[in-house]
């Protein structure tokens, strides 16, 4: 995967998405975090060394940035299906502000 954004070591730069990936057999899981409260990001990841056949995404996010689960409302913030575009050598996903997403890809 490539990251083509600002230099994250520059102290003037706001937080950027965190992206990691792990592979087991024909499954590649890409985890993405948007720590920013003030903006969403359209993220495009180039996949190197694999070809994605299909994929699905899940996201943990609420439009109310102060939302939380409690005993009275244990399911206020839950994991939801999320849209992801998958091509053979890349994926594209929209990360809303303050969100965590996983993309599970079937690869060869």
FENHU-V717384 format. One record per pair of residues at least 24 apart in sequence whose ideal C-beta (glycine too) atoms are under 10 Angstrom apart, sorted by the first residue. I is the first residue (numbers start at 1). J is the second residue. Records with the same first field share a line. If there is no record, write none. Layout:
# FENHU-V717384
I: J, J
This chain:
# FENHU-V717384
1: 30, 44, 45, 46, 47, 48, 90, 91
2: 44, 45, 46, 47, 48, 90
3: 43, 45, 46
4: 44, 46
5: 41, 43
14: 38, 39
16: 41
17: 41, 43, 45, 93, 95, 99, 101
18: 100
19: 43, 45, 95, 101, 103
21: 45, 47, 50, 103, 105
23: 49, 50, 105, 107
25: 106, 107
26: 50, 53, 105, 106, 107, 108
27: 104, 105, 106, 107
28: 52, 55, 91, 103, 104, 105, 106, 107
29: 55, 102, 103, 104, 105
30: 55, 57, 84, 91, 93, 101, 102, 103, 104, 105
31: 100, 101, 102, 103
32: 57, 59, 84, 91, 93, 95, 99, 100, 101, 102, 103
33: 60, 95, 98, 99, 100, 101
34: 59, 61, 94, 95, 96, 97, 98, 99, 100, 101
35: 95, 97, 98, 99, 100
36: 95, 96, 97, 98, 99
37: 65, 97, 98
38: 65, 97, 98
39: 95, 96, 97
40: 94, 95, 96, 97, 98, 99
41: 93, 94, 95, 96, 97, 99
42: 92, 93, 94, 95
43: 84, 91, 92, 93, 94, 95, 101, 103
44: 85, 87, 90, 91, 92, 93
45: 89, 90, 91, 92, 93, 103
46: 89, 90, 91
47: 86, 87, 88, 89, 90, 91, 105, 107
48: 89, 90
49: 89, 107
50: 88, 89, 105, 106, 107, 108
51: 87, 88, 89, 105, 106, 107, 108
52: 86, 87, 88, 89, 90, 91, 103, 105, 106, 107, 108
53: 86, 88, 105, 106, 107, 108
54: 86, 104, 105, 106, 107
55: 84, 85, 86, 87, 91, 93, 103, 104, 105, 106, 107
56: 81, 82, 83, 84, 86, 102, 103, 104, 105, 106
57: 81, 82, 83, 84, 85, 86, 91, 93, 94, 101, 102, 103, 104, 105
58: 82, 84, 100, 101, 102, 103, 104
59: 83, 84, 93, 94, 95, 96, 99, 100, 101, 102, 103
60: 98, 99, 100, 101, 102
61: 95, 96, 97, 98, 99, 100, 101
62: 96, 98, 99
63: 96, 97, 98
64: 98
65: 96, 97, 98
66: 98
67: 98
